[in-house]
Amino acid sequence: MVRRKGELSGRRIDIGWPFQVALPEDQCTGGNFEIHRAFCKDLSLCPRGHTVRRDDRTYQVFCFAEAAHADLFRQAFGGERFDPKHRGRGNRWFEWRKP
């Protein structure tokens, strides 16, 4: 794995922004990208998110430092809570292993 100086690692994101919401990728593209960013302007959104895959579908994960902010985001846009413990390991890190 390549590390870039100053870039947040997945582990640091999970520690600092543990309240995560997964939205289907198709709801995060085009004009929706700007709508999500504008909504989160005053929230505790992490500057870097990540993606996961489950059942042949890709999800964009938005990470928040505060649970109330994650709940506001979910109320506005839907999505599901994502627990970082359910992320795959090793070369399967992108898989969402939902119980």
N, C-alpha and C positions, 0 to 999 in steps of 0.2 A: 504494500500500500504506500502511495506517495503522500508525504506530508508537506504542506506548504507553511512557511513561517507566518505566524499570526492568524492562520485560518482556524476557526473553531472545529474541534474534532467532534465526532458523534457523541463520544462519552461526555465531553464538556457541555454539549447541548442538552443531553439527557439530565445532567446534574443541575444546570442553571435554569433550564426551561422544561421542567418535568411534565407540565400539563399540555398534552398534545392532542390535536384534532386532525383526523384524516378526511379529506374530501376527494371524491373521484376526480381524476386528472382532467376530464373533459369539462368540469365545472370551474377549472382554474386557469383556463387559457383565454386568449383574446381580451376583450374588455373586462372580463371578470377578474383578471389579474390586478388591474388598476383599482377596481372596486374593493377587492380584498385588502390591498395595501392602504387605500384611503381609510377604510373602516378601522384598520389596526394602527393607524398613525399614533394615537395616544394610548395604545395598549402595550403590554409587556411582550410583544412579539419578538422572537429571536431574529437577528438579521440573516440567518441562514436556516433553511428548512431541509427536508429530505423527502425522498419518495420511498414507497413500499409497494409490493405486489401481492395480491391475494386473488385466487380464483381467476387468473388471467386478466386481471384488471389492475391498473396502476392508480395509486392514491398519492396525492400531495399532502405532506404532513406539516401543519402549522404548529409551532412550539411556543408556549407561553410560560412566563415565570409565575403568573398568578392564576389560580384556579378560576376566579371570577371572570377574568378576561377570556379564558378558554370557553367558559360557559356562555358568555355574551356572543362570542364568535359562532358557537354551535347554534345558538338561538337564531342568529341572523342568517346563517348559510347552511345549516344542517351539518351533515357529516357524522363521524363516529369518534368516540374517544379512542386514542391510540396509546397503549402502554408500551414504553420502550422495552420492557422485558419480553415482549412478544416479537421482537425483531429477530430475524435469523442470525446465525453465527457463521464466521468464516467466509467462504466464498458464496454463501447463501444469505448474506447480511441484508439483502433487499427484500426478503420474503417476510410476509406478515403471518406469523404462526398463531393465529387466533384460536383460543381454546374452544 
